[in-house]
Amino acid sequence: MQRITITIDEDLLETIDSVMQRRSYASRSEAVRDMLRNEAAREPALPDKTPCVAALTYVYDHETRALAQRITRTAHDHHDLAVASLHVHLDHESCMEVSILKGKAASVQALADLLTAQRGVRHANLHLVPVQLSDNRHAHGDGEKPHTHIHA
C-alpha cells in the first residue's frame, strides 16, 4: 500500500466523514479507496476509436485564477470535438457548463479530462453514448447533399 497526502476543502471532508459514518467504514482511507473504486468502475468501456456523442457537465469556480480563460482556450483548441456549450451562472462564484461533444471515444475522454481535472472544477460528469455513422445522399429542402447521420 502507498500513502498519499491530499488537500481538500472542509465541505468535501464533511462529505467523506458522512459517507464514512453512514456506511460504517473503519477509516477515511477506506471510504476514499471505495469512492475511488466506484469512480474507476464508471470509466467508459468503449474502445478508443468508437465514434460517440457525449454530454460533459461540470461546475467550476469562476474566481479561480484564469480558470475560465483556460476552459475557453481548451475548448477552442479542440473545436473539432465541441458541438455546443451551455454556460449557466449559478451564483456569484459558481458556473455550470454543459458541453456536447462528438468524436472518437478516446479523444472525447481526453478533452473531458483536460477540462475537468483543473483546479476549481467540481462535480464533473461525462456521459458517453456510442454511435454508428452512416453517409447518406438525400434531399433536405435545398437539394441533395451527402452528409453523415449519427445513429445512437
N, CA, C and O atoms as a DFTB+ gen file, in Angstrom:
608 C
 N C O
     1  1       0.835      -1.187       0.000
     2  2       0.000       0.000       0.000
     3  2       0.872       1.239       0.000
     4  3       1.923       1.289       0.639
     5  1       0.410       2.225      -0.727
     6  2       1.094       3.510      -0.790
     7  2       0.349       4.520       0.069
     8  3      -0.872       4.446       0.211
     9  1       1.081       5.455       0.636
    10  2       0.486       6.526       1.425
    11  2       0.601       7.814       0.616
    12  3       1.664       8.134       0.084
    13  1      -0.531       8.561       0.530
    14  2      -0.521       9.850      -0.158
    15  2      -1.108      10.906       0.767
    16  3      -1.795      10.582       1.736
    17  1      -0.836      12.153       0.469
    18  2      -1.403      13.268       1.218
    19  2      -2.209      14.098       0.241
    20  3      -1.735      14.402      -0.853
    21  1      -3.450      14.475       0.631
    22  2      -4.270      15.324      -0.223
    23  2      -4.758      16.527       0.571
    24  3      -4.844      16.493       1.798
    25  1      -5.071      17.575      -0.151
    26  2      -5.644      18.769       0.443
    27  2      -7.048      18.930      -0.109
    28  3      -7.227      18.985      -1.326
    29  1      -8.061      19.008       0.768
    30  2      -9.444      19.176       0.334
    31  2     -10.120      20.219       1.211
    32  3      -9.697      20.477       2.338
    33  1     -11.180      20.811       0.672
    34  2     -11.888      21.822       1.457
    35  2     -12.764      21.147       2.516
    36  3     -13.008      19.941       2.462
    37  1     -13.226      21.940       3.470
    38  2     -13.980      21.413       4.607
    39  2     -15.287      20.734       4.191
    40  3     -15.673      19.726       4.783
    41  1     -15.969      21.276       3.179
    42  2     -17.225      20.674       2.726
    43  2     -17.007      19.263       2.205
    44  3     -17.799      18.362       2.485
    45  1     -15.937      19.072       1.451
    46  2     -15.649      17.744       0.918
    47  2     -15.242      16.783       2.027
    48  3     -15.588      15.602       1.991
    49  1     -14.516      17.284       3.000
    50  2     -14.159      16.446       4.144
    51  2     -15.409      16.021       4.922
    52  3     -15.502      14.885       5.387
    53  1     -16.357      16.932       5.058
    54  2     -17.630      16.582       5.710
    55  2     -18.364      15.501       4.926
    56  3     -18.980      14.610       5.511
    57  1     -18.298      15.583       3.617
    58  2     -18.922      14.559       2.780
    59  2     -18.268      13.203       3.013
    60  3     -18.958      12.195       3.166
    61  1     -16.950      13.177       3.042
    62  2     -16.228      11.921       3.297
    63  2     -16.606      11.370       4.666
    64  3     -16.882      10.178       4.802
    65  1     -16.622      12.226       5.677
    66  2     -16.975      11.784       7.027
    67  2     -18.417      11.275       7.088
    68  3     -18.700      10.299       7.783
    69  1     -19.315      11.919       6.376
    70  2     -20.712      11.491       6.348
    71  2     -20.840      10.116       5.704
    72  3     -21.531       9.243       6.230
    73  1     -20.174       9.923       4.563
    74  2     -20.198       8.615       3.901
    75  2     -19.564       7.570       4.808
    76  3     -20.054       6.445       4.909
    77  1     -18.483       7.944       5.460
    78  2     -17.782       7.025       6.361
    79  2     -18.717       6.533       7.473
    80  3     -18.777       5.335       7.751
    81  1     -19.434       7.447       8.097
    82  2     -20.346       7.069       9.177
    83  2     -21.538       6.267       8.661
    84  3     -21.911       5.248       9.241
    85  1     -22.130       6.743       7.561
    86  2     -23.325       6.099       7.019
    87  2     -23.045       4.655       6.594
    88  3     -23.902       3.785       6.750
    89  1     -21.856       4.401       6.063
    90  2     -21.521       3.063       5.569
    91  2     -20.632       2.278       6.540
    92  3     -20.194       1.167       6.239
    93  1     -20.379       2.861       7.682
    94  2     -19.598       2.196       8.747
    95  2     -18.177       1.818       8.322
    96  3     -17.695       0.734       8.650
    97  1     -17.519       2.703       7.601
    98  2     -16.115       2.475       7.267
    99  2     -15.278       2.621       8.528
   100  3     -15.615       3.399       9.420
   101  1     -14.205       1.881       8.596
   102  2     -13.318       1.937       9.749
   103  2     -12.439       3.185       9.724
   104  3     -11.958       3.628      10.767
   105  1     -12.228       3.750       8.535
   106  2     -11.345       4.923       8.433
   107  2     -11.710       5.745       7.197
   108  3     -12.406       5.270       6.300
   109  1     -11.227       6.978       7.173
   110  2     -11.393       7.818       5.988
   111  2     -10.707       7.173       4.796
   112  3     -11.216       7.229       3.677
   113  1      -9.558       6.565       5.032
   114  2      -8.821       5.921       3.936
   115  2      -9.678       4.870       3.249
   116  3      -9.715       4.806       2.020
   117  1     -10.370       4.044       4.033
   118  2     -11.221       3.004       3.452
   119  2     -12.359       3.637       2.655
   120  3     -12.702       3.156       1.575
   121  1     -12.939       4.703       3.178
   122  2     -14.029       5.389       2.480
   123  2     -13.526       5.969       1.157
   124  3     -14.174       5.804       0.123
   125  1     -12.391       6.637       1.185
   126  2     -11.838       7.240      -0.032
   127  2     -11.455       6.155      -1.038
   128  3     -11.710       6.317      -2.232
   129  1     -10.848       5.054      -0.588
   130  2     -10.498       3.957      -1.504
   131  2     -11.742       3.421      -2.205
   132  3     -11.717       3.159      -3.407
   133  1     -12.847       3.257      -1.441
   134  2     -14.077       2.749      -2.022
   135  2     -14.659       3.748      -3.030
   136  3     -15.143       3.350      -4.090
   137  1     -14.611       5.028      -2.703
   138  2     -15.092       6.048      -3.635
   139  2     -14.273       6.025      -4.920
   140  3     -14.825       6.156      -6.013
   141  1     -12.967       5.859      -4.793
   142  2     -12.108       5.794      -5.977
   143  2     -12.395       4.549      -6.804
   144  3     -12.396       4.606      -8.033
   145  1     -12.639       3.428      -6.139
   146  2     -13.013       2.201      -6.871
   147  2     -14.303       2.422      -7.653
   148  3     -14.408       2.020      -8.812
   149  1     -15.286       3.062      -7.019
   150  2     -16.553       3.337      -7.706
   151  2     -16.338       4.242      -8.910
   152  3     -16.928       4.020      -9.967
   153  1     -15.509       5.244      -8.759
   154  2     -15.229       6.158      -9.872
   155  2     -14.519       5.424     -10.998
   156  3     -14.837       5.634     -12.168
   157  1     -13.562       4.565     -10.663
   158  2     -12.840       3.799     -11.682
   159  2     -13.794       2.885     -12.442
   160  3     -13.613       2.673     -13.641
   161  1     -14.798       2.343     -11.776
   162  2     -15.767       1.459     -12.426
   163  2     -16.657       2.227     -13.402
   164  3     -17.225       1.634     -14.319
   165  1     -16.780       3.530     -13.212
   166  2     -17.602       4.361     -14.098
   167  2     -16.887       4.732     -15.375
   168  3     -17.510       5.237     -16.309
   169  1     -15.577       4.489     -15.434
   170  2     -14.816       4.828     -16.629
   171  2     -15.437       4.146     -17.846
   172  3     -15.908       3.012     -17.748
   173  1     -15.441       4.819     -18.975
   174  2     -16.086       4.236     -20.152
   175  2     -15.384       2.962     -20.612
   176  3     -14.158       2.857     -20.584
   177  1     -16.190       2.010     -21.032
   178  2     -15.649       0.749     -21.523
   179  2     -15.619       0.742     -23.046
   180  3     -15.496      -0.321     -23.654
   181  1     -15.730       1.906     -23.667
   182  2     -15.731       1.984     -25.121
   183  2     -14.315       1.868     -25.661
   184  3     -13.397       2.486     -25.121
   185  1     -14.123       1.093     -26.712
   186  2     -12.806       1.088     -27.361
   187  2     -12.447       2.502     -27.834
   188  3     -13.329       3.282     -28.191
   189  1     -11.170       2.823     -27.833
   190  2     -10.695       4.181     -28.121
   191  2     -11.232       4.780     -29.409
   192  3     -11.514       5.978     -29.448
   193  1     -11.383       3.993     -30.458
   194  2     -11.770       4.531     -31.772
   195  2     -13.277       4.511     -32.017
   196  3     -13.727       4.832     -33.117
   197  1     -14.059       4.138     -31.007
   198  2     -15.513       4.099     -31.168
   199  2     -16.060       5.508     -31.341
   200  3     -15.799       6.371     -30.503
   201  1     -16.817       5.764     -32.417
   202  2     -17.445       7.082     -32.532
   203  2     -18.498       7.240     -31.438
   204  3     -19.198       6.289     -31.090
   205  1     -18.599       8.449     -30.905
   206  2     -19.570       8.675     -29.840
   207  2     -20.012      10.125     -29.821
   208  3     -19.378      11.001     -30.408
   209  1     -21.108      10.350     -29.137
   210  2     -21.532      11.687     -28.741
   211  2     -21.488      11.675     -27.222
   212  3     -21.587      10.617     -26.600
   213  1     -21.341      12.847     -26.628
   214  2     -21.201      12.892     -25.180
   215  2     -21.760      14.195     -24.627
   216  3     -21.783      15.227     -25.298
   217  1     -22.207      14.112     -23.384
   218  2     -22.589      15.295     -22.629
   219  2     -21.617      15.400     -21.456
   220  3     -21.532      14.495     -20.625
   221  1     -20.903      16.489     -21.399
   222  2     -19.966      16.755     -20.306
   223  2     -20.551      17.886     -19.477
   224  3     -20.789      18.981     -19.987
   225  1     -20.780      17.620     -18.196
   226  2     -21.266      18.661     -17.294
   227  2     -20.272      18.846     -16.170
   228  3     -19.686      17.883     -15.677
   229  1     -20.089      20.084     -15.772
   230  2     -19.218      20.374     -14.640
   231  2     -19.544      21.747     -14.078
   232  3     -20.041      22.630     -14.777
   233  1     -19.252      21.895     -12.813
   234  2     -19.406      23.169     -12.123
   235  2     -18.010      23.657     -11.791
   236  3     -17.144      22.871     -11.405
   237  1     -17.792      24.951     -11.941
   238  2     -16.479      25.482     -11.595
   239  2     -16.593      26.847     -10.937
   240  3     -17.580      27.564     -11.096
   241  1     -15.554      27.173     -10.200
   242  2     -15.454      28.455      -9.513
   243  2     -14.808      29.444     -10.473
   244  3     -13.610      29.353     -10.741
   245  1     -15.595      30.398     -10.998
   246  2     -15.040      31.312     -11.995
   247  2     -14.037      32.300     -11.399
   248  3     -13.365      33.017     -12.140
   249  1     -13.929      32.344     -10.072
   250  2     -12.941      33.203      -9.426
   251  2     -11.557      32.554      -9.360
   252  3     -10.574      33.232      -9.062
   253  1     -11.469      31.251      -9.634
   254  2     -10.164      30.589      -9.642
   255  2      -9.318      31.211     -10.741
   256  3      -9.759      31.338     -11.883
   257  1      -8.137      31.586     -10.396
   258  2      -7.238      32.340     -11.269
   259  2      -7.172      31.777     -12.692
   260  3      -6.695      30.661     -12.898
   261  1      -7.644      32.540     -13.659
   262  2      -7.586      32.276     -15.100
   263  2      -8.277      30.977     -15.519
   264  3      -8.067      30.507     -16.638
   265  1      -9.093      30.391     -14.646
   266  2      -9.737      29.128     -14.990
   267  2     -10.693      29.283     -16.174
   268  3     -10.656      28.475     -17.102
   269  1     -11.537      30.297     -16.156
   270  2     -12.489      30.490     -17.251
   271  2     -11.760      30.641     -18.588
   272  3     -12.208      30.109     -19.604
   273  1     -10.641      31.361     -18.588
   274  2      -9.866      31.531     -19.819
   275  2      -9.240      30.210     -20.266
   276  3      -9.193      29.917     -21.461
   277  1      -8.757      29.411     -19.303
   278  2      -8.168      28.108     -19.663
   279  2      -9.226      27.169     -20.229
   280  3      -8.965      26.442     -21.188
   281  1     -10.410      27.183     -19.643
   282  2     -11.506      26.343     -20.140
   283  2     -11.866      26.753     -21.570
   284  3     -12.009      25.902     -22.448
   285  1     -12.009      28.045     -21.791
   286  2     -12.349      28.546     -23.126
   287  2     -11.263      28.199     -24.132
   288  3     -11.563      27.759     -25.242
   289  1     -10.004      28.392     -23.754
   290  2      -8.887      28.082     -24.651
   291  2      -8.862      26.597     -24.987
   292  3      -8.647      26.230     -26.143
   293  1      -9.078      25.742     -24.000
   294  2      -9.079      24.298     -24.231
   295  2     -10.194      23.921     -25.197
   296  3      -9.979      23.112     -26.100
   297  1     -11.379      24.493     -25.023
   298  2     -12.496      24.200     -25.935
   299  2     -12.168      24.662     -27.352
   300  3     -12.451      23.947     -28.313
   301  1     -11.577      25.841     -27.493
   302  2     -11.198      26.338     -28.825
   303  2     -10.128      25.453     -29.456
   304  3     -10.157      25.206     -30.661
   305  1      -9.200      24.985     -28.660
   306  2      -8.134      24.117     -29.175
   307  2      -8.672      22.765     -29.648
   308  3      -7.996      22.056     -30.393
   309  1      -9.872      22.410     -29.224
   310  2     -10.491      21.134     -29.596
   311  2     -11.854      21.373     -30.267
   312  3     -12.806      20.627     -30.039
   313  1     -11.932      22.422     -31.093
   314  2     -13.203      22.774     -31.726
   315  2     -13.758      21.659     -32.606
   316  3     -14.955      21.633     -32.891
   317  1     -12.900      20.739     -33.038
   318  2     -13.371      19.620     -33.850
   319  2     -14.231      18.644     -33.042
   320  3     -15.002      17.878     -33.621
   321  1     -14.106      18.664     -31.722
   322  2     -14.875      17.768     -30.850
   323  2     -16.087      18.461     -30.229
   324  3     -17.056      17.802     -29.853
   325  1     -16.033      19.777     -30.121
   326  2     -17.082      20.535     -29.428
   327  2     -18.208      20.882     -30.394
   328  3     -17.989      21.543     -31.408
   329  1     -19.418      20.426     -30.066
   330  2     -20.589      20.708     -30.894
   331  2     -21.295      21.958     -30.384
   332  3     -21.611      22.858     -31.161
   333  1     -21.540      22.014     -29.084
   334  2     -22.252      23.137     -28.480
   335  2     -21.929      23.185     -26.997
   336  3     -21.475      22.206     -26.407
   337  1     -22.176      24.353     -26.409
   338  2     -21.916      24.515     -24.987
   339  2     -22.954      25.450     -24.388
   340  3     -23.363      26.431     -25.010
   341  1     -23.373      25.127     -23.167
   342  2     -24.310      25.963     -22.418
   343  2     -23.607      26.404     -21.147
   344  3     -23.045      25.582     -20.423
   345  1     -23.639      27.682     -20.881
   346  2     -22.985      28.247     -19.700
   347  2     -24.053      28.858     -18.800
   348  3     -24.845      29.687     -19.249
   349  1     -24.078      28.450     -17.524
   350  2     -25.088      28.937     -16.577
   351  2     -24.390      29.517     -15.351
   352  3     -23.515      28.874     -14.771
   353  1     -24.775      30.733     -14.954
   354  2     -24.263      31.349     -13.733
   355  2     -25.131      30.864     -12.575
   356  3     -26.312      31.203     -12.503
   357  1     -24.559      30.079     -11.674
   358  2     -25.328      29.519     -10.564
   359  2     -25.441      30.486      -9.395
   360  3     -26.499      30.599      -8.776
   361  1     -24.353      31.180      -9.092
   362  2     -24.338      32.174      -8.023
   363  2     -23.186      33.132      -8.313
   364  3     -22.716      33.206      -9.448
   365  1     -22.730      33.858      -7.309
   366  2     -21.679      34.850      -7.528
   367  2     -20.317      34.234      -7.823
   368  3     -19.446      34.902      -8.380
   369  1     -20.120      32.971      -7.457
   370  2     -18.818      32.323      -7.665
   371  2     -18.856      31.154      -8.644
   372  3     -17.859      30.879      -9.312
   373  1     -19.984      30.467      -8.738
   374  2     -20.028      29.193      -9.458
   375  2     -20.750      29.287     -10.798
   376  3     -21.774      29.956     -10.936
   377  1     -20.180      28.592     -11.776
   378  2     -20.785      28.462     -13.093
   379  2     -20.907      26.978     -13.424
   380  3     -20.105      26.158     -12.976
   381  1     -21.923      26.652     -14.215
   382  2     -22.072      25.293     -14.725
   383  2     -21.929      25.344     -16.234
   384  3     -22.479      26.222     -16.899
   385  1     -21.182      24.387     -16.760
   386  2     -21.063      24.241     -18.201
   387  2     -21.633      22.883     -18.578
   388  3     -21.416      21.886     -17.890
   389  1     -22.357      22.864     -19.671
   390  2     -22.807      21.625     -20.285
   391  2     -22.295      21.678     -21.715
   392  3     -22.693      22.547     -22.490
   393  1     -21.419      20.756     -22.062
   394  2     -20.827      20.720     -23.396
   395  2     -21.244      19.445     -24.099
   396  3     -21.177      18.354     -23.533
   397  1     -21.674      19.596     -25.333
   398  2     -21.993      18.446     -26.178
   399  2     -20.769      18.216     -27.063
   400  3     -20.306      19.114     -27.765
   401  1     -20.266      16.994     -27.007
   402  2     -19.043      16.636     -27.716
   403  2     -19.339      15.514     -28.704
   404  3     -20.288      14.749     -28.528
   405  1     -18.512      15.427     -29.745
   406  2     -18.683      14.383     -30.751
   407  2     -17.314      14.025     -31.305
   408  3     -16.536      14.901     -31.681
   409  1     -17.024      12.715     -31.352
   410  2     -15.754      12.265     -31.898
   411  2     -15.451      10.848     -31.461
   412  3     -16.340      10.121     -31.017
   413  1     -14.204      10.459     -31.585
   414  2     -13.789       9.132     -31.129
   415  2     -13.721       9.135     -29.597
   416  3     -13.339      10.134     -28.987
   417  1     -14.094       8.011     -28.988
   418  2     -14.212       7.933     -27.530
   419  2     -12.946       8.400     -26.818
   420  3     -13.038       9.134     -25.834
   421  1     -11.779       7.998     -27.286
   422  2     -10.531       8.383     -26.619
   423  2     -10.320       9.892     -26.673
   424  3      -9.874      10.488     -25.693
   425  1     -10.632      10.508     -27.797
   426  2     -10.451      11.958     -27.936
   427  2     -11.426      12.727     -27.067
   428  3     -11.058      13.718     -26.436
   429  1     -12.678      12.269     -27.033
   430  2     -13.691      12.922     -26.205
   431  2     -13.322      12.792     -24.726
   432  3     -13.420      13.759     -23.970
   433  1     -12.898      11.596     -24.317
   434  2     -12.484      11.378     -22.927
   435  2     -11.292      12.262     -22.571
   436  3     -11.251      12.850     -21.490
   437  1     -10.326      12.354     -23.481
   438  2      -9.135      13.174     -23.225
   439  2      -9.506      14.648     -23.052
   440  3      -8.979      15.319     -22.164
   441  1     -10.404      15.150     -23.889
   442  2     -10.847      16.543     -23.751
   443  2     -11.585      16.743     -22.426
   444  3     -11.355      17.733     -21.731
   445  1     -12.459      15.818     -22.081
   446  2     -13.181      15.918     -20.807
   447  2     -12.198      15.941     -19.642
   448  3     -12.368      16.709     -18.696
   449  1     -11.176      15.104     -19.713
   450  2     -10.171      15.081     -18.648
   451  2      -9.408      16.400     -18.573
   452  3      -9.147      16.900     -17.478
   453  1      -9.048      16.969     -19.721
   454  2      -8.346      18.264     -19.729
   455  2      -9.186      19.350     -19.068
   456  3      -8.674      20.166     -18.301
   457  1     -10.476      19.350     -19.372
   458  2     -11.352      20.388     -18.828
   459  2     -11.625      20.202     -17.341
   460  3     -11.614      21.175     -16.587
   461  1     -11.868      18.984     -16.914
   462  2     -12.372      18.768     -15.559
   463  2     -11.298      18.493     -14.513
   464  3     -11.590      18.509     -13.317
   465  1     -10.074      18.242     -14.935
   466  2      -9.015      17.964     -13.964
   467  2      -8.376      19.243     -13.422
   468  3      -7.482      19.178     -12.579
   469  1      -8.821      20.384     -13.893
   470  2      -8.219      21.644     -13.468
   471  2      -8.713      22.052     -12.084
   472  3      -9.853      21.789     -11.702
   473  1      -7.819      22.699     -11.352
   474  2      -8.170      23.189     -10.021
   475  2      -9.312      24.191     -10.148
   476  3      -9.260      25.103     -10.973
   477  1     -10.343      24.015      -9.323
   478  2     -11.514      24.891      -9.353
   479  2     -12.714      24.260     -10.037
   480  3     -13.819      24.796      -9.961
   481  1     -12.513      23.115     -10.710
   482  2     -13.620      22.411     -11.352
   483  2     -14.160      21.362     -10.386
   484  3     -13.394      20.604      -9.792
   485  1     -15.485      21.324     -10.234
   486  2     -16.124      20.376      -9.319
   487  2     -17.295      19.694     -10.016
   488  3     -17.769      20.162     -11.051
   489  1     -17.749      18.606      -9.453
   490  2     -18.970      17.920      -9.877
   491  2     -18.976      17.580     -11.368
   492  3     -19.988      17.775     -12.041
   493  1     -17.880      17.087     -11.877
   494  2     -17.791      16.761     -13.303
   495  2     -18.384      15.393     -13.591
   496  3     -18.265      14.461     -12.796
   497  1     -19.032      15.296     -14.759
   498  2     -19.595      14.026     -15.201
   499  2     -19.579      13.982     -16.727
   500  3     -19.990      14.935     -17.390
   501  1     -19.104      12.877     -17.271
   502  2     -19.101      12.672     -18.715
   503  2     -20.004      11.492     -19.026
   504  3     -19.831      10.405     -18.475
   505  1     -20.957      11.706     -19.899
   506  2     -21.855      10.632     -20.330
   507  2     -21.571      10.364     -21.806
   508  3     -21.922      11.172     -22.666
   509  1     -20.931       9.220     -22.098
   510  2     -20.578       8.830     -23.463
   511  2     -21.659       7.934     -24.049
   512  3     -22.143       7.020     -23.381
   513  1     -22.035       8.193     -25.287
   514  2     -23.021       7.374     -25.991
   515  2     -22.383       6.881     -27.285
   516  3     -22.076       7.685     -28.165
   517  1     -22.179       5.569     -27.413
   518  2     -21.597       5.060     -28.666
   519  2     -22.594       5.243     -29.810
   520  3     -23.802       5.105     -29.620
   521  1     -22.080       5.553     -30.993
   522  2     -22.938       5.767     -32.157
   523  2     -22.356       5.046     -33.374
   524  3     -21.193       4.645     -33.400
   525  1     -23.206       4.905     -34.360
   526  2     -22.769       4.429     -35.670
   527  2     -22.952       5.580     -36.636
   528  3     -23.941       6.310     -36.566
   529  1     -22.001       5.740     -37.534
   530  2     -22.058       6.806     -38.520
   531  2     -22.412       6.201     -39.869
   532  3     -21.924       5.124     -40.214
   533  1     -23.257       6.882     -40.636
   534  2     -23.553       6.436     -41.998
   535  2     -23.592       7.663     -42.903
   536  3     -24.134       8.709     -42.546
   537  1     -23.006       7.501     -44.077
   538  2     -23.022       8.579     -45.068
   539  2     -24.223       8.370     -45.979
   540  3     -24.431       7.279     -46.509
   541  1     -24.998       9.410     -46.154
   542  2     -26.209       9.341     -46.960
   543  2     -26.233      10.480     -47.955
   544  3     -25.626      11.530     -47.742
   545  1     -26.943      10.255     -49.044
   546  2     -27.194      11.318     -50.015
   547  2     -28.700      11.363     -50.227
   548  3     -29.291      10.465     -50.827
   549  1     -29.306      12.432     -49.720
   550  2     -30.725      12.653     -49.950
   551  2     -31.046      14.121     -49.695
   552  3     -30.224      14.869     -49.165
   553  1     -32.235      14.512     -50.074
   554  2     -32.610      15.926     -50.009
   555  2     -33.112      16.311     -48.624
   556  3     -33.780      15.536     -47.939
   557  1     -32.766      17.536     -48.236
   558  2     -33.277      18.159     -47.007
   559  2     -33.748      19.572     -47.342
   560  3     -33.360      20.528     -46.671
   561  1     -34.563      19.709     -48.355
   562  2     -35.130      21.026     -48.661
   563  2     -34.380      21.814     -49.707
   564  3     -35.014      22.422     -50.570
   565  1     -33.060      21.835     -49.673
   566  2     -32.321      22.671     -50.622
   567  2     -31.496      21.826     -51.594
   568  3     -30.455      22.271     -52.077
   569  1     -31.949      20.644     -51.870
   570  2     -31.249      19.790     -52.820
   571  2     -30.549      18.635     -52.133
   572  3     -30.459      18.567     -50.907
   573  1     -30.064      17.742     -52.952
   574  2     -29.429      16.536     -52.453
   575  2     -27.955      16.806     -52.155
   576  3     -27.210      17.262     -53.023
   577  1     -27.538      16.516     -50.903
   578  2     -26.153      16.719     -50.499
   579  2     -25.729      15.527     -49.649
   580  3     -26.514      15.028     -48.842
   581  1     -24.490      15.068     -49.827
   582  2     -24.035      13.993     -48.943
   583  2     -23.755      14.539     -47.544
   584  3     -23.240      15.647     -47.393
   585  1     -24.089      13.771     -46.548
   586  2     -23.815      14.172     -45.173
   587  2     -23.843      12.941     -44.282
   588  3     -24.328      11.883     -44.682
   589  1     -23.336      13.085     -43.110
   590  2     -23.243      11.966     -42.178
   591  2     -24.418      11.991     -41.213
   592  3     -24.778      13.041     -40.679
   593  1     -25.012      10.822     -40.997
   594  2     -26.050      10.666     -39.987
   595  2     -25.446       9.933     -38.804
   596  3     -24.592       9.061     -38.965
   597  1     -25.896      10.295     -37.621
   598  2     -25.430       9.657     -36.386
   599  2     -26.575       8.823     -35.844
   600  3     -27.668       9.335     -35.602
   601  1     -26.316       7.521     -35.651
   602  2     -27.334       6.606     -35.118
   603  2     -26.915       6.159     -33.736
   604  3     -25.901       5.477     -33.585
   605  1     -27.675       6.531     -32.732
   606  2     -27.346       6.153     -31.361
   607  2     -27.989       4.834     -30.997
   608  3     -27.823       4.355     -29.875
